[in-house]
Amino acid sequence: MSLPTSLPDDPTELALVTCDDTKPEEQRSAAWQKLAVMIQAWANHKYGANSELCSEAVGWMWEKRKRFRGGCYQAWCQVVLDRRRADLDRTRRRVIGVSLSEHVKLISERPSTAQGGEDQDLLTAFRFEADLKRLRKEIERLERCFPSPRGNGVHYYAILLVQLRLALARRLRGFAGDESNFGDHGFSDFLVAHLPWTNDELTFRAGWPLLREIWIALQDCLSQPPHWCNGQRFCGLINELLAGKTQLTPDVWRHWCKRAKEMARKEVTASDWDELFAPFLQDADREVQKPGGES
């Protein structure tokens, strides 16, 4: 049986061919190969900071291909991959939660110190996962509380998201020294899983890099000791992405972080602020106040 000399360019038409068992196997295979290139491009564009999802996107969509029933394939693909990302995030959180618990359990078998400082640190670490879960819910709620920027105004919710994730990296940088603590996922993927961004297409200002682009730039920095990024280095990475269009200075970044913190604090109860936000944002305060080195 002769096959068509060309396949459609539309992804929806290609997807329908791949799951149509009445079509010759060679035609379905050729359609899938063409569609797979598109899927990988979509995944790299939207989930570039999530290396695990990008690496398995094509295989995952192949497994789900016969569930497609028409409509816009690209939109359906995004829904499927979004759900897969959520599943992977939950798995990462379980894995690291077990790892942290074991880490705490082993250390807690040491004799207690007279001051009890180490015991208190261990107790805080043991509640780490539960606190982060509460923090994620508050962050999602805050998205509705922050005003949308007008014109070239600053998007302070985007500032808050980056500020909190960098602060989490700083708090965990000692634990990040042993990559085995994170299984196959790595430190940066762990940060993404525990403080995900529901909208990684936000920008600090109109025309500035997307949050996902910023995170991709930060991954190399966070994967190497000391596993965090101080204010000066962060501004340097942002300026590389801006490519001379404008510049972000440590003073401006410090001002933005302070403003985002003030706006968030107005929308959060005093107890939630003290328990969930203050430990991270105090770290962030020290970080941006000393942009030239580590505190």
Contacts in CASP RR format, 6 or more apart in sequence:
PFRMAT RR
TARGET T0000
AUTHOR 0000-0000-0000
METHOD contacts of the structure
MODEL  1
MSLPTSLPDDPTELALVTCDDTKPEEQRSAAWQKLAVMIQAWANHKYGAN
SELCSEAVGWMWEKRKRFRGGCYQAWCQVVLDRRRADLDRTRRRVIGVSL
SEHVKLISERPSTAQGGEDQDLLTAFRFEADLKRLRKEIERLERCFPSPR
GNGVHYYAILLVQLRLALARRLRGFAGDESNFGDHGFSDFLVAHLPWTND
ELTFRAGWPLLREIWIALQDCLSQPPHWCNGQRFCGLINELLAGKTQLTP
DVWRHWCKRAKEMARKEVTASDWDELFAPFLQDADREVQKPGGES
1 24 0 8 1.000
3 24 0 8 1.000
3 26 0 8 1.000
3 27 0 8 1.000
3 30 0 8 1.000
4 27 0 8 1.000
7 14 0 8 1.000
7 17 0 8 1.000
7 27 0 8 1.000
7 30 0 8 1.000
7 31 0 8 1.000
7 34 0 8 1.000
8 14 0 8 1.000
8 17 0 8 1.000
11 35 0 8 1.000
11 38 0 8 1.000
11 73 0 8 1.000
11 74 0 8 1.000
11 77 0 8 1.000
12 70 0 8 1.000
12 71 0 8 1.000
12 72 0 8 1.000
12 73 0 8 1.000
12 74 0 8 1.000
14 31 0 8 1.000
14 32 0 8 1.000
14 34 0 8 1.000
14 35 0 8 1.000
14 38 0 8 1.000
14 73 0 8 1.000
15 35 0 8 1.000
15 65 0 8 1.000
15 68 0 8 1.000
15 70 0 8 1.000
15 73 0 8 1.000
16 68 0 8 1.000
16 70 0 8 1.000
17 23 0 8 1.000
17 27 0 8 1.000
17 28 0 8 1.000
17 31 0 8 1.000
18 28 0 8 1.000
18 31 0 8 1.000
18 32 0 8 1.000
18 35 0 8 1.000
18 65 0 8 1.000
19 28 0 8 1.000
19 65 0 8 1.000
19 66 0 8 1.000
19 68 0 8 1.000
20 28 0 8 1.000
23 31 0 8 1.000
32 62 0 8 1.000
32 65 0 8 1.000
35 73 0 8 1.000
36 58 0 8 1.000
36 61 0 8 1.000
36 62 0 8 1.000
38 74 0 8 1.000
39 57 0 8 1.000
39 58 0 8 1.000
39 61 0 8 1.000
39 77 0 8 1.000
40 54 0 8 1.000
40 57 0 8 1.000
40 58 0 8 1.000
42 57 0 8 1.000
42 74 0 8 1.000
42 77 0 8 1.000
42 78 0 8 1.000
42 81 0 8 1.000
43 53 0 8 1.000
43 54 0 8 1.000
43 57 0 8 1.000
43 58 0 8 1.000
43 81 0 8 1.000
44 54 0 8 1.000
46 78 0 8 1.000
46 81 0 8 1.000
46 200 0 8 1.000
46 212 0 8 1.000
47 53 0 8 1.000
47 54 0 8 1.000
47 57 0 8 1.000
47 81 0 8 1.000
47 85 0 8 1.000
47 212 0 8 1.000
48 54 0 8 1.000
48 212 0 8 1.000
48 216 0 8 1.000
49 188 0 8 1.000
49 192 0 8 1.000
49 200 0 8 1.000
49 212 0 8 1.000
49 215 0 8 1.000
49 216 0 8 1.000
49 219 0 8 1.000
50 85 0 8 1.000
50 88 0 8 1.000
50 189 0 8 1.000
50 192 0 8 1.000
51 189 0 8 1.000
52 88 0 8 1.000
52 184 0 8 1.000
52 185 0 8 1.000
52 189 0 8 1.000
53 81 0 8 1.000
53 84 0 8 1.000
53 85 0 8 1.000
53 88 0 8 1.000
56 84 0 8 1.000
57 81 0 8 1.000
57 84 0 8 1.000
60 80 0 8 1.000
60 81 0 8 1.000
60 84 0 8 1.000
61 77 0 8 1.000
61 80 0 8 1.000
61 81 0 8 1.000
64 80 0 8 1.000
68 76 0 8 1.000
70 76 0 8 1.000
88 193 0 8 1.000
89 192 0 8 1.000
89 193 0 8 1.000
89 196 0 8 1.000
90 193 0 8 1.000
92 185 0 8 1.000
92 189 0 8 1.000
92 190 0 8 1.000
92 193 0 8 1.000
92 194 0 8 1.000
93 129 0 8 1.000
93 132 0 8 1.000
93 193 0 8 1.000
93 194 0 8 1.000
95 182 0 8 1.000
95 183 0 8 1.000
95 185 0 8 1.000
96 129 0 8 1.000
96 181 0 8 1.000
96 182 0 8 1.000
96 185 0 8 1.000
96 190 0 8 1.000
96 193 0 8 1.000
96 194 0 8 1.000
97 128 0 8 1.000
97 129 0 8 1.000
99 181 0 8 1.000
99 182 0 8 1.000
99 183 0 8 1.000
100 125 0 8 1.000
100 126 0 8 1.000
100 128 0 8 1.000
100 129 0 8 1.000
100 175 0 8 1.000
100 181 0 8 1.000
101 126 0 8 1.000
103 125 0 8 1.000
103 175 0 8 1.000
103 181 0 8 1.000
104 122 0 8 1.000
104 125 0 8 1.000
104 126 0 8 1.000
107 118 0 8 1.000
107 122 0 8 1.000
108 119 0 8 1.000
108 122 0 8 1.000
110 118 0 8 1.000
112 118 0 8 1.000
112 119 0 8 1.000
113 119 0 8 1.000
131 275 0 8 1.000
131 276 0 8 1.000
132 194 0 8 1.000
132 195 0 8 1.000
134 272 0 8 1.000
134 275 0 8 1.000
134 276 0 8 1.000
135 164 0 8 1.000
135 195 0 8 1.000
135 276 0 8 1.000
135 277 0 8 1.000
135 280 0 8 1.000
136 194 0 8 1.000
136 195 0 8 1.000
136 196 0 8 1.000
138 268 0 8 1.000
138 272 0 8 1.000
138 276 0 8 1.000
138 277 0 8 1.000
139 160 0 8 1.000
139 161 0 8 1.000
139 164 0 8 1.000
139 195 0 8 1.000
140 198 0 8 1.000
141 267 0 8 1.000
142 157 0 8 1.000
142 160 0 8 1.000
142 264 0 8 1.000
142 267 0 8 1.000
142 268 0 8 1.000
143 157 0 8 1.000
143 198 0 8 1.000
143 199 0 8 1.000
145 263 0 8 1.000
145 267 0 8 1.000
146 155 0 8 1.000
146 156 0 8 1.000
146 157 0 8 1.000
146 160 0 8 1.000
146 263 0 8 1.000
146 264 0 8 1.000
148 155 0 8 1.000
149 155 0 8 1.000
149 156 0 8 1.000
149 205 0 8 1.000
149 206 0 8 1.000
151 206 0 8 1.000
152 205 0 8 1.000
152 206 0 8 1.000
153 205 0 8 1.000
153 206 0 8 1.000
154 204 0 8 1.000
154 205 0 8 1.000
154 256 0 8 1.000
154 259 0 8 1.000
155 202 0 8 1.000
155 203 0 8 1.000
155 204 0 8 1.000
155 205 0 8 1.000
156 256 0 8 1.000
156 259 0 8 1.000
156 260 0 8 1.000
156 263 0 8 1.000
157 202 0 8 1.000
157 260 0 8 1.000
158 202 0 8 1.000
158 203 0 8 1.000
158 204 0 8 1.000
158 211 0 8 1.000
159 204 0 8 1.000
159 256 0 8 1.000
159 257 0 8 1.000
159 259 0 8 1.000
159 260 0 8 1.000
160 260 0 8 1.000
160 261 0 8 1.000
160 263 0 8 1.000
160 264 0 8 1.000
161 195 0 8 1.000
161 197 0 8 1.000
161 202 0 8 1.000
161 211 0 8 1.000
162 211 0 8 1.000
162 214 0 8 1.000
163 257 0 8 1.000
163 260 0 8 1.000
163 261 0 8 1.000
163 281 0 8 1.000
163 284 0 8 1.000
164 195 0 8 1.000
164 277 0 8 1.000
164 280 0 8 1.000
164 281 0 8 1.000
164 284 0 8 1.000
165 191 0 8 1.000
165 195 0 8 1.000
165 215 0 8 1.000
166 218 0 8 1.000
166 228 0 8 1.000
166 229 0 8 1.000
166 234 0 8 1.000
166 284 0 8 1.000
166 287 0 8 1.000
167 280 0 8 1.000
167 281 0 8 1.000
167 283 0 8 1.000
167 284 0 8 1.000
167 287 0 8 1.000
168 191 0 8 1.000
168 194 0 8 1.000
168 195 0 8 1.000
168 280 0 8 1.000
169 176 0 8 1.000
169 187 0 8 1.000
169 191 0 8 1.000
169 222 0 8 1.000
169 227 0 8 1.000
169 228 0 8 1.000
169 229 0 8 1.000
170 228 0 8 1.000
170 283 0 8 1.000
170 284 0 8 1.000
170 287 0 8 1.000
171 279 0 8 1.000
171 280 0 8 1.000
171 283 0 8 1.000
172 187 0 8 1.000
172 191 0 8 1.000
172 227 0 8 1.000
173 226 0 8 1.000
173 227 0 8 1.000
173 228 0 8 1.000
174 227 0 8 1.000
175 181 0 8 1.000
176 182 0 8 1.000
176 187 0 8 1.000
176 222 0 8 1.000
176 227 0 8 1.000
177 187 0 8 1.000
177 225 0 8 1.000
177 227 0 8 1.000
179 186 0 8 1.000
179 187 0 8 1.000
182 189 0 8 1.000
182 190 0 8 1.000
185 193 0 8 1.000
186 223 0 8 1.000
187 222 0 8 1.000
187 223 0 8 1.000
187 227 0 8 1.000
188 215 0 8 1.000
188 218 0 8 1.000
188 219 0 8 1.000
188 222 0 8 1.000
188 223 0 8 1.000
191 222 0 8 1.000
192 215 0 8 1.000
197 211 0 8 1.000
197 212 0 8 1.000
197 215 0 8 1.000
199 211 0 8 1.000
200 210 0 8 1.000
200 211 0 8 1.000
200 212 0 8 1.000
200 215 0 8 1.000
201 210 0 8 1.000
201 211 0 8 1.000
201 212 0 8 1.000
202 210 0 8 1.000
202 211 0 8 1.000
203 209 0 8 1.000
203 210 0 8 1.000
203 211 0 8 1.000
204 238 0 8 1.000
204 248 0 8 1.000
204 256 0 8 1.000
208 241 0 8 1.000
208 242 0 8 1.000
209 217 0 8 1.000
209 238 0 8 1.000
209 241 0 8 1.000
209 242 0 8 1.000
213 241 0 8 1.000
214 237 0 8 1.000
214 238 0 8 1.000
214 241 0 8 1.000
217 237 0 8 1.000
217 238 0 8 1.000
217 240 0 8 1.000
217 241 0 8 1.000
218 229 0 8 1.000
218 234 0 8 1.000
218 237 0 8 1.000
221 228 0 8 1.000
221 229 0 8 1.000
221 233 0 8 1.000
221 237 0 8 1.000
222 228 0 8 1.000
222 229 0 8 1.000
226 294 0 8 1.000
228 287 0 8 1.000
229 237 0 8 1.000
230 287 0 8 1.000
230 290 0 8 1.000
230 291 0 8 1.000
230 292 0 8 1.000
230 293 0 8 1.000
230 294 0 8 1.000
231 250 0 8 1.000
231 253 0 8 1.000
231 254 0 8 1.000
231 287 0 8 1.000
231 288 0 8 1.000
231 291 0 8 1.000
231 292 0 8 1.000
232 250 0 8 1.000
232 291 0 8 1.000
232 292 0 8 1.000
232 293 0 8 1.000
234 253 0 8 1.000
235 247 0 8 1.000
235 248 0 8 1.000
235 249 0 8 1.000
235 250 0 8 1.000
235 253 0 8 1.000
235 291 0 8 1.000
236 248 0 8 1.000
238 248 0 8 1.000
239 247 0 8 1.000
239 248 0 8 1.000
242 248 0 8 1.000
250 288 0 8 1.000
250 291 0 8 1.000
250 292 0 8 1.000
253 288 0 8 1.000
254 288 0 8 1.000
254 289 0 8 1.000
254 291 0 8 1.000
257 284 0 8 1.000
257 285 0 8 1.000
257 288 0 8 1.000
258 285 0 8 1.000
261 277 0 8 1.000
261 281 0 8 1.000
261 284 0 8 1.000
261 285 0 8 1.000
264 277 0 8 1.000
265 273 0 8 1.000
265 277 0 8 1.000
268 276 0 8 1.000
268 277 0 8 1.000
286 295 0 8 1.000
287 295 0 8 1.000
END
